[in-house]
Amino acid sequence: MTEGTEIGPLDIGRVMAALPHRYPILLVDRVESLIVGQSITGIKAVTFNEGFFQGHFPGRPIMPGVLIVEALAQAAGVLAVETLGLAGSGKLVYFMSIDGVKFRKPVEPGVLLRLEVEFVQKRARVCKFAGKAKIGDELAAECEFTAMIADPPAA
């Protein structure tokens, strides 16, 4: 696809075609918009039924920060795969680094977590992203991260 082309919304089927993740670790429920080569806005519906809420924390359920960052990374994976035309290729997007993570607001059950990610830099195999997780217009978390596009490990 041509850079700057806007596609979306993408349903869960299209998200699953781009990512190898499955329940219980698939953390992008839908994509509202994707601008090829530029940015993506995804949604994670945070529900009390998710297993991590049993222990994080009893009486005060809060989504673990590491899973918020993972949700941003998965949205970035969809952006990279769609931008590079790799959907269905079996290629994987691996974390290389996570920088400047800041948590601003707890993420509780019952919210729609908005995942806003944009390319900072892209090369053939390595991409850098900036991500923000929001609840409505309020910033819940932000970070920059780098990922590598690679073949899956040999069986």
C-alpha positions as CSV (number, residue, x, y, z in Angstrom):
1,M,0.0,0.0,0.0
2,T,1.0,3.6,-0.6
3,E,2.4,5.5,2.4
4,G,-0.2,7.9,3.7
5,T,-3.2,5.7,2.7
6,E,-5.7,5.5,5.4
7,I,-7.3,2.1,6.1
8,G,-9.7,1.0,8.8
9,P,-11.5,0.3,10.9
10,L,-10.0,-3.2,11.1
11,D,-11.9,-5.9,12.9
12,I,-10.5,-8.6,15.2
13,G,-10.1,-11.0,12.2
14,R,-7.8,-8.5,10.4
15,V,-5.9,-7.9,13.7
16,M,-5.4,-11.6,14.1
17,A,-4.2,-11.9,10.5
18,A,-1.4,-9.3,11.3
19,L,-0.4,-10.7,14.7
20,P,0.5,-14.2,15.9
21,H,-0.9,-13.4,19.4
22,R,-4.0,-15.2,20.6
23,Y,-6.1,-15.3,23.8
24,P,-5.2,-14.6,26.5
25,I,-2.3,-12.3,25.3
26,L,-4.0,-10.7,22.3
27,L,-4.4,-7.2,23.6
28,V,-5.8,-5.3,20.5
29,D,-9.5,-5.7,20.0
30,R,-9.9,-3.5,17.0
31,V,-8.2,-0.8,15.0
32,E,-10.1,2.4,14.5
33,S,-7.7,3.8,11.9
34,L,-4.3,3.1,10.4
35,I,-2.4,5.4,8.2
36,V,0.1,3.3,6.2
37,G,3.7,4.2,7.1
38,Q,2.6,6.7,9.8
39,S,0.3,5.8,12.6
40,I,-2.4,3.6,14.1
41,T,-5.2,4.0,16.6
42,G,-6.3,0.8,18.3
43,I,-8.7,-0.2,21.1
44,K,-8.3,-2.6,24.0
45,A,-11.5,-3.2,25.9
46,V,-10.4,-3.7,29.5
47,T,-12.8,-6.1,31.2
48,F,-12.9,-7.5,34.7
49,N,-12.9,-11.0,33.3
50,E,-9.2,-10.9,32.4
51,G,-7.2,-13.2,34.6
52,F,-4.6,-10.7,35.7
53,F,-7.2,-8.8,37.7
54,Q,-7.5,-11.7,40.2
55,G,-4.1,-10.8,41.6
56,H,-3.4,-7.3,40.5
57,F,-4.7,-6.1,42.9
58,P,-7.5,-7.8,45.0
59,G,-9.9,-5.1,46.0
60,R,-8.3,-2.5,43.6
61,P,-8.0,-4.0,40.1
62,I,-5.5,-2.3,37.9
63,M,-4.1,-3.4,34.5
64,P,-0.4,-4.2,34.9
65,G,1.8,-1.5,33.2
66,V,3.7,-4.2,31.4
67,L,0.5,-5.2,29.6
68,I,-0.3,-1.6,28.7
69,V,3.1,-1.4,27.0
70,E,2.5,-4.8,25.4
71,A,-0.8,-3.6,24.0
72,L,1.0,-0.5,22.5
73,A,3.6,-2.9,21.0
74,Q,0.9,-5.1,19.5
75,A,-0.8,-2.0,17.9
76,A,2.7,-1.1,16.5
77,G,3.0,-4.7,15.2
78,V,-0.2,-4.3,13.2
79,L,1.0,-0.9,11.9
80,A,4.4,-2.4,10.8
81,V,2.9,-5.5,9.2
82,E,0.2,-3.6,7.3
83,T,2.8,-0.9,6.2
84,L,5.3,-3.5,5.0
85,G,2.7,-5.7,3.4
86,L,3.5,-8.7,5.6
87,A,0.1,-9.9,6.7
88,G,-0.1,-13.6,6.5
89,S,3.6,-14.0,5.8
90,G,4.4,-15.5,9.2
91,K,6.9,-12.7,10.0
92,L,7.1,-11.7,13.7
93,V,7.7,-8.3,15.3
94,Y,10.0,-8.6,18.3
95,F,10.7,-6.0,21.0
96,M,14.3,-4.8,21.0
97,S,14.0,-1.9,23.5
98,I,11.5,0.1,25.5
99,D,12.4,3.6,26.6
100,G,11.0,6.5,28.6
101,V,8.0,4.6,29.9
102,K,5.7,6.7,32.1
103,F,2.5,5.7,33.7
104,R,0.1,8.6,34.3
105,K,-3.2,7.1,35.3
106,P,-4.3,3.6,36.5
107,V,-6.2,1.5,33.9
108,E,-9.2,-0.1,35.5
109,P,-11.8,-2.6,34.3
110,G,-14.6,-1.1,32.2
111,V,-12.6,1.3,30.1
112,L,-11.7,1.4,26.4
113,L,-8.0,1.9,26.3
114,R,-7.1,3.9,23.2
115,L,-3.7,2.8,21.8
116,E,-2.1,5.6,19.7
117,V,1.2,4.6,18.0
118,E,3.3,6.3,15.4
119,F,6.4,5.6,13.5
120,V,9.5,7.5,14.7
121,Q,11.8,5.8,12.3
122,K,11.5,2.8,10.0
123,R,14.0,0.7,8.1
124,A,13.6,-2.6,6.4
125,R,13.9,-4.7,9.5
126,V,14.0,-2.3,12.5
127,C,11.4,0.2,13.4
128,K,11.1,2.8,16.2
129,F,7.7,3.8,17.6
130,A,6.2,6.3,20.0
131,G,3.1,5.2,21.8
132,K,0.4,6.7,24.1
133,A,-2.3,4.8,25.9
134,K,-5.3,6.9,26.7
135,I,-8.6,6.7,28.5
136,G,-10.8,9.2,26.7
137,D,-8.6,12.2,26.4
138,E,-6.5,11.4,29.5
139,L,-3.0,10.0,29.1
140,A,-2.6,6.7,31.0
141,A,0.9,5.7,29.7
142,E,3.5,6.6,27.2
143,C,6.7,5.2,25.8
144,E,9.1,4.8,22.9
145,F,10.1,1.4,21.7
146,T,12.1,-0.3,19.0
147,A,11.1,-3.6,17.3
148,M,12.6,-5.9,14.8
149,I,10.9,-7.7,11.9
150,A,12.1,-11.3,11.8
151,D,11.3,-14.8,10.6
152,P,9.7,-17.1,13.1
153,P,12.1,-19.5,14.9
154,A,12.7,-22.9,13.1
155,A,10.5,-25.7,14.5
